[in-house]
Amino acid sequence: MLLSACATGPKMAEVKSDIPTLGTDKGRVYFYRSGSMFGAALQPSIVMNGTVVGDSKPGGFFFVDRAPGPVEVATATEVEKKSTFTLEAQQVRYVRTTVGFGIMVGRVYPELVDNETGVKEIEDASYIGQPLRR
């Protein structure tokens, strides 16, 4: 059962060349989660500026291209957790979701990380986003 909770799909190295070039009027946010089995059953939706953009799956990543401006990322289990930042045109940001302890169930926290950390940490993650054109 726990193995089915982990993300499956091609690794970053396999899809990197298929990821579209970022438009000049957009910014890109990568969302990802480590493959840790701790809290694997917790897979809440990730909400960006009020819209569900994907799920927090262990070992998975996806990206969203958006117009520049303020960004609020939220996840909710027993409580809602948020992270806010500003996205600039042509900017790439990385948001890692991590599981922490809660009262009744775990909590999933979205956290903005620096690009060097994000690039390194998604290398072994599986792509779980929208189909990419080849």
Contacts in CASP RR format, 6 or more apart in sequence:
PFRMAT RR
TARGET T0000
AUTHOR 0000-0000-0000
METHOD contacts of the structure
MODEL  1
MLLSACATGPKMAEVKSDIPTLGTDKGRVYFYRSGSMFGAALQPSIVMNG
TVVGDSKPGGFFFVDRAPGPVEVATATEVEKKSTFTLEAQQVRYVRTTVG
FGIMVGRVYPELVDNETGVKEIEDASYIGQPLRR
2 37 0 8 1.000
2 40 0 8 1.000
2 41 0 8 1.000
5 37 0 8 1.000
5 40 0 8 1.000
5 41 0 8 1.000
5 43 0 8 1.000
5 57 0 8 1.000
5 58 0 8 1.000
6 35 0 8 1.000
6 37 0 8 1.000
6 40 0 8 1.000
6 57 0 8 1.000
6 58 0 8 1.000
6 59 0 8 1.000
6 126 0 8 1.000
7 33 0 8 1.000
7 35 0 8 1.000
7 57 0 8 1.000
7 58 0 8 1.000
7 59 0 8 1.000
7 60 0 8 1.000
7 61 0 8 1.000
7 125 0 8 1.000
7 126 0 8 1.000
7 128 0 8 1.000
8 126 0 8 1.000
9 126 0 8 1.000
9 127 0 8 1.000
9 128 0 8 1.000
10 126 0 8 1.000
10 127 0 8 1.000
11 123 0 8 1.000
11 124 0 8 1.000
11 125 0 8 1.000
11 126 0 8 1.000
11 127 0 8 1.000
12 61 0 8 1.000
12 122 0 8 1.000
12 123 0 8 1.000
12 124 0 8 1.000
12 125 0 8 1.000
12 127 0 8 1.000
13 123 0 8 1.000
14 127 0 8 1.000
15 127 0 8 1.000
15 132 0 8 1.000
18 132 0 8 1.000
18 133 0 8 1.000
18 134 0 8 1.000
19 63 0 8 1.000
19 132 0 8 1.000
20 132 0 8 1.000
20 133 0 8 1.000
22 28 0 8 1.000
22 65 0 8 1.000
22 90 0 8 1.000
22 92 0 8 1.000
23 65 0 8 1.000
23 90 0 8 1.000
24 89 0 8 1.000
24 90 0 8 1.000
25 67 0 8 1.000
25 68 0 8 1.000
25 89 0 8 1.000
26 65 0 8 1.000
26 66 0 8 1.000
26 67 0 8 1.000
26 68 0 8 1.000
26 89 0 8 1.000
26 90 0 8 1.000
27 65 0 8 1.000
27 66 0 8 1.000
27 67 0 8 1.000
27 68 0 8 1.000
27 87 0 8 1.000
27 88 0 8 1.000
27 89 0 8 1.000
27 90 0 8 1.000
27 91 0 8 1.000
27 92 0 8 1.000
27 93 0 8 1.000
28 63 0 8 1.000
28 64 0 8 1.000
28 65 0 8 1.000
28 66 0 8 1.000
28 91 0 8 1.000
28 92 0 8 1.000
28 93 0 8 1.000
29 48 0 8 1.000
29 63 0 8 1.000
29 64 0 8 1.000
29 66 0 8 1.000
29 71 0 8 1.000
29 73 0 8 1.000
29 87 0 8 1.000
29 92 0 8 1.000
29 93 0 8 1.000
29 94 0 8 1.000
29 95 0 8 1.000
30 61 0 8 1.000
30 62 0 8 1.000
30 63 0 8 1.000
30 92 0 8 1.000
30 93 0 8 1.000
30 94 0 8 1.000
30 95 0 8 1.000
30 118 0 8 1.000
30 122 0 8 1.000
31 46 0 8 1.000
31 53 0 8 1.000
31 54 0 8 1.000
31 56 0 8 1.000
31 61 0 8 1.000
31 62 0 8 1.000
31 63 0 8 1.000
31 64 0 8 1.000
31 73 0 8 1.000
31 95 0 8 1.000
31 97 0 8 1.000
31 110 0 8 1.000
32 59 0 8 1.000
32 60 0 8 1.000
32 61 0 8 1.000
32 62 0 8 1.000
32 94 0 8 1.000
32 95 0 8 1.000
32 96 0 8 1.000
32 97 0 8 1.000
32 118 0 8 1.000
32 121 0 8 1.000
32 122 0 8 1.000
32 125 0 8 1.000
33 56 0 8 1.000
33 57 0 8 1.000
33 58 0 8 1.000
33 59 0 8 1.000
33 60 0 8 1.000
33 61 0 8 1.000
33 96 0 8 1.000
33 97 0 8 1.000
33 98 0 8 1.000
33 125 0 8 1.000
34 58 0 8 1.000
34 59 0 8 1.000
34 96 0 8 1.000
34 98 0 8 1.000
34 121 0 8 1.000
34 125 0 8 1.000
35 58 0 8 1.000
35 59 0 8 1.000
35 60 0 8 1.000
35 125 0 8 1.000
36 58 0 8 1.000
36 99 0 8 1.000
37 58 0 8 1.000
38 99 0 8 1.000
39 58 0 8 1.000
39 99 0 8 1.000
39 106 0 8 1.000
40 58 0 8 1.000
42 56 0 8 1.000
42 77 0 8 1.000
42 99 0 8 1.000
42 105 0 8 1.000
42 106 0 8 1.000
42 108 0 8 1.000
43 55 0 8 1.000
43 56 0 8 1.000
43 57 0 8 1.000
43 58 0 8 1.000
44 55 0 8 1.000
44 56 0 8 1.000
44 75 0 8 1.000
44 76 0 8 1.000
44 77 0 8 1.000
44 108 0 8 1.000
45 52 0 8 1.000
45 54 0 8 1.000
45 55 0 8 1.000
45 56 0 8 1.000
45 75 0 8 1.000
45 76 0 8 1.000
46 52 0 8 1.000
46 53 0 8 1.000
46 54 0 8 1.000
46 55 0 8 1.000
46 56 0 8 1.000
46 73 0 8 1.000
46 74 0 8 1.000
46 75 0 8 1.000
46 95 0 8 1.000
46 97 0 8 1.000
46 110 0 8 1.000
47 53 0 8 1.000
47 73 0 8 1.000
47 74 0 8 1.000
47 75 0 8 1.000
47 76 0 8 1.000
48 64 0 8 1.000
48 66 0 8 1.000
48 71 0 8 1.000
48 72 0 8 1.000
48 73 0 8 1.000
49 66 0 8 1.000
49 70 0 8 1.000
49 71 0 8 1.000
49 72 0 8 1.000
50 72 0 8 1.000
50 74 0 8 1.000
53 62 0 8 1.000
53 64 0 8 1.000
54 62 0 8 1.000
54 128 0 8 1.000
54 129 0 8 1.000
55 128 0 8 1.000
56 75 0 8 1.000
56 97 0 8 1.000
56 108 0 8 1.000
57 128 0 8 1.000
59 124 0 8 1.000
59 125 0 8 1.000
59 126 0 8 1.000
60 125 0 8 1.000
60 126 0 8 1.000
60 127 0 8 1.000
60 128 0 8 1.000
61 122 0 8 1.000
61 125 0 8 1.000
61 126 0 8 1.000
61 127 0 8 1.000
61 128 0 8 1.000
61 129 0 8 1.000
62 127 0 8 1.000
62 128 0 8 1.000
62 129 0 8 1.000
62 130 0 8 1.000
63 129 0 8 1.000
66 87 0 8 1.000
68 86 0 8 1.000
68 87 0 8 1.000
68 88 0 8 1.000
68 89 0 8 1.000
68 91 0 8 1.000
69 86 0 8 1.000
69 87 0 8 1.000
69 88 0 8 1.000
70 84 0 8 1.000
70 85 0 8 1.000
70 86 0 8 1.000
70 87 0 8 1.000
71 84 0 8 1.000
71 85 0 8 1.000
71 86 0 8 1.000
71 87 0 8 1.000
71 93 0 8 1.000
72 82 0 8 1.000
72 83 0 8 1.000
72 84 0 8 1.000
73 82 0 8 1.000
73 83 0 8 1.000
73 84 0 8 1.000
73 95 0 8 1.000
73 110 0 8 1.000
74 80 0 8 1.000
74 81 0 8 1.000
74 82 0 8 1.000
74 83 0 8 1.000
74 110 0 8 1.000
75 81 0 8 1.000
75 97 0 8 1.000
75 108 0 8 1.000
75 109 0 8 1.000
75 110 0 8 1.000
77 102 0 8 1.000
77 105 0 8 1.000
77 106 0 8 1.000
77 107 0 8 1.000
77 108 0 8 1.000
78 102 0 8 1.000
78 103 0 8 1.000
78 104 0 8 1.000
78 105 0 8 1.000
78 106 0 8 1.000
78 107 0 8 1.000
79 102 0 8 1.000
79 107 0 8 1.000
81 107 0 8 1.000
81 108 0 8 1.000
81 109 0 8 1.000
81 110 0 8 1.000
82 110 0 8 1.000
83 95 0 8 1.000
83 109 0 8 1.000
83 110 0 8 1.000
83 111 0 8 1.000
83 112 0 8 1.000
85 93 0 8 1.000
85 112 0 8 1.000
87 93 0 8 1.000
92 115 0 8 1.000
93 112 0 8 1.000
93 115 0 8 1.000
94 112 0 8 1.000
94 113 0 8 1.000
94 114 0 8 1.000
94 115 0 8 1.000
94 117 0 8 1.000
94 118 0 8 1.000
94 119 0 8 1.000
94 121 0 8 1.000
94 122 0 8 1.000
95 110 0 8 1.000
95 111 0 8 1.000
95 112 0 8 1.000
95 113 0 8 1.000
96 110 0 8 1.000
96 111 0 8 1.000
96 113 0 8 1.000
96 117 0 8 1.000
96 118 0 8 1.000
96 121 0 8 1.000
97 108 0 8 1.000
97 109 0 8 1.000
97 110 0 8 1.000
97 111 0 8 1.000
98 108 0 8 1.000
98 109 0 8 1.000
98 111 0 8 1.000
99 106 0 8 1.000
99 107 0 8 1.000
99 108 0 8 1.000
99 109 0 8 1.000
100 106 0 8 1.000
100 107 0 8 1.000
100 108 0 8 1.000
100 109 0 8 1.000
101 107 0 8 1.000
113 121 0 8 1.000
END
